[in-house]
């Protein structure tokens, strides 16, 4: 056995973790050209572990666990090795694709915010969205452009907008569980559940509409090897968003909006045909 075997196994574990938690993202990643799949699964595996620490490890010292995970992350990146398979895969991608450490720091800071904040003003809401979602899109973009800094700069804004749109759709979908299970409100400027109303929802939806439009402009310019996967995820979230827009806040507080696996597969097929005629204008 060699170190390469260990790293390949680490990638497989990152994939299993991602698939276990997100069928929608996993479907999109699986239609990437093979050379892009492992690096993106590694990024999402890393993100998933941090999310679980702050969202579900309720009976444990979350702050200590996140601090340890943060220290282990930097140690893995700096040393180029980790005994944690998820971090082994992630550090390999960070070092191979020269992912900016500032993106990772911003992500980990947003995870820290989840431990201490239950509501957000506009300024720290935007900071949270950047760190929890936009930088994940930028990490993936680093893989997609494979060292082409000119292309990275051209697509940077759209990648950020796609991450922001996805995250805000998640917030709207998860209003019920965020309030009941985590005691959090992810609507800017709202500090108590009694103040959440359809006006707040409509304001956030207006932002998401604009972000989806900005994101689309970048998707059409992505490398063909990943365009179908990203577009299928975009289409899935767009359809989810349209379902959410048809409901009022009280309905969202009673149930979580879902899209069936069968319909997800339909959207993937739909994406396959639509992506062929996307215009790069």
N, C-alpha and C positions, 0 to 999 in steps of 0.2 A: 504494500500500500504506500501511497505517496501523499504529499501535501495537496496535490491536484485532486486526488480522490476525495480528500476531506472537504475541499472547497466545493467540488461538484455536489457532494452530499449536503453541504450547507445551503447551496442554491435550491436543492430539492425540498429541504425543510422550509425555506422561505416561501416557496411555491405552495406547499401544503397549508401553511399558516394563512396565506392570502386567500386561497380557495375556500378554506373553512369559514372565513368571515365575510367574504364578498364574492358572490357569484357574478355580479355585473362587471366588476373590474377584471375578474379572472377571465371571463369570456373575451373581453377586449384584448387582454394581454396574450391570450392563446392564439389570436389571429395575427400577431406580429410575426415578422420573419424570425426564425429561430434564434438568431444571434442577439436579438433585443429582449427576448423573454426573460432569461435569467436575471439580467441586471434590473429590470423593472420589478420583477417579483422580489428581489433583494431589497429594493427601496420600500416597497409596500409591506414587506415583512418587518422591517425595522420600525416603520410608522405604526404598524399594528400593535407591536409589543408596547410601545410608549403609550398608545391610546388605551390599551387594556389596563396598564398600571393606574392611570388616573380615572378611568371610567368604571372599572369592575372589581378592583382589588380592595373592596370596602372593609374587610376584616383585618387589613394589614396596614402597616405604616407606609402609606403611599409616598410621602415626602422622602423618606429614607430610601425606598425602592427606586424612585425616580432619580435621586442623587446618585445612587450606585450605578444605575443604568447609564446615566450621563457620563460618569467617570469611566465606565467600561467602554463606552462608545469612543471617547477621545483616545483612550489607551489603545484600543484596537486600530483606530485610524493611524495613529502615530507610529505604532509598532508594526503595522501591516499584518497582524495576526490576532486571532481571538479564540479562546476555548469555547465561547458562546457561538454556536453555528449561525444564528441570525446576524450577529455582529460580524462574524467572519465574512459572510456573503456581502454585507453592507460595506464594510471597510474596503473590500476588493473593488467594488463599484466606485466608491468615493475616490480611491487612489488611481484606478485605471482611467476614469473619465474626468479626473481633476475637478471634482465637484467642490465648489466654493464652501469653505468651512463656515462662512457667515450664514449660509442657508441652513445648515445643520443647527447652528447656535440659535437661529431664530425659531426653528421648529421646537427645539427643546425648551426655549423660553415660553412658548405658547402652552406647552404641556404643563409647565410650572404654574402658569396663570390659571389653569383648570383646577389646581389644588387650592387656590386662595380666593378666586373670584366666583361669584354666583351671578353677577350682572356686569354690564359694560357700558361706559359712555362711548361716544363716537370715536374718540381718539384711540382708546385702548381696544375697542372693538376692531378697528381697522388693523391695529398691530396684531391682534389675535388672529384675524383672518389671514394676514400675510404669513405669519409663522406656522399656522396649523394647516394651511391649504395651498397658498400661492407658491411657497417654496418647494412643496412636494412636486408641483407641476414643473418648476424650474430644474429640480434634480432630474426628473424624467427627461426634460428637454436636453440636458447635458448629454444624456445617453443617446437620444435621437439624433443629435447633430454630430456626435462623435468627434469632437475637437474643432468643429467649424465655428469659430467665435463670431464671424460675421453673420452667419445664419442664426446663431443663438441670439444675438442682439436684435435681429429682425423679428424673431418670434417670441421674445421675452414677454412683451406686454400681453399678447394673446394667451400665452401659457399661464400667466398670473390670473387673467380674467377667467379662464376655464376652471382653475382651481378654486377661485372665489365663488363662482357660480355653483359648482358642485357642493361646496361646503354650506352655502346658504340654503340650498335646496334640502340638504340634510337637516339643517336647523329647523326649517319649516316642517319637514316630515316628522321630526323627532320631538316636537314641542311637548307631547305627552310624557315621554320617558325622561327628557331633560329636566322637566319640572318635578315629576313624581319620584324618579329614581336618583337623580343627581343634584336636585335643588338648584338648577342653573337656568338662566334665561338668556338666550342668544339673540336678542333683538336690541339694537343699539338704543341707549337712553332709557330702557325700560328696566326698572329696579324691583318691581313686584308683580306677581302673576295677575293681580286684579287690574293692572294697567294694560294688559295685552288685549288688543281688540283688532277688528278688521282693518282699521286705518293703519295700525303698525304693520300688519301683514302686507297690506297693499304697498306701503312704502318700501319694504324690503323686496317685494316682488318686482317693483320698478327697477331696483338696482340689478336684480338677477336678469331681467330681460335685457338690459344694456350689456351686461357682462357676457351673456350667451352670444350676442351679436358680435362683440369684439373678439370673442374666442373663435368663432367660426372663421373669421378672416385669417387667423393663423393656421387653423386646421387644414385649409386647402393648400397651404404651402409646406406642410410637413412632408418628410420623405415618404415615398410610396410604401416602403416596407412597414411603416407604423400607422399610416393614415387611416386604414380601415379600422384598426383597433381603437384609435382615439375617437374617430367619428362615431363608432358604435356606442362608446361610453357617453359621448356627447348626446346622441339621439336618445339613449336610455334616460338620462337625466332630464332632457327636455320634455320627454313624455311624462315622466314623474312630476315635473314641475307643472305641466298643464293639468294634471289630475289634482294637484294641491291647490291650484288657483281656483278650481271650481268649488272648493270647500271653504267654509268660514272657520274662524278660530275655534269656536266651540266644538265643531266636528273634528278638527285636528287634535283637540285635547282629549277626545274620546277614543280615537283610533289612529293607528299608524298606516299611512298610505303605502301600498305595495304594488309592485308589478309582478305578475306571475312569471315563473321560469319559462313557460311556453311562449309568453309574449316577449320575453327577453330574447328568446331564440328567433322569433319573428323579426324583431328589430335588428338582430345581427344580419339576417338574410336581406332585409330592407337596406341596411347599410352597405352591404356588398354591392348591390346594384347602384345605389345612389353615389357612392364614392367614386365610381367610374366616370361620372359626369360632373364632378365638382370642378368648378372653374377657378383657376388660379389668377383671378383678376381682383 
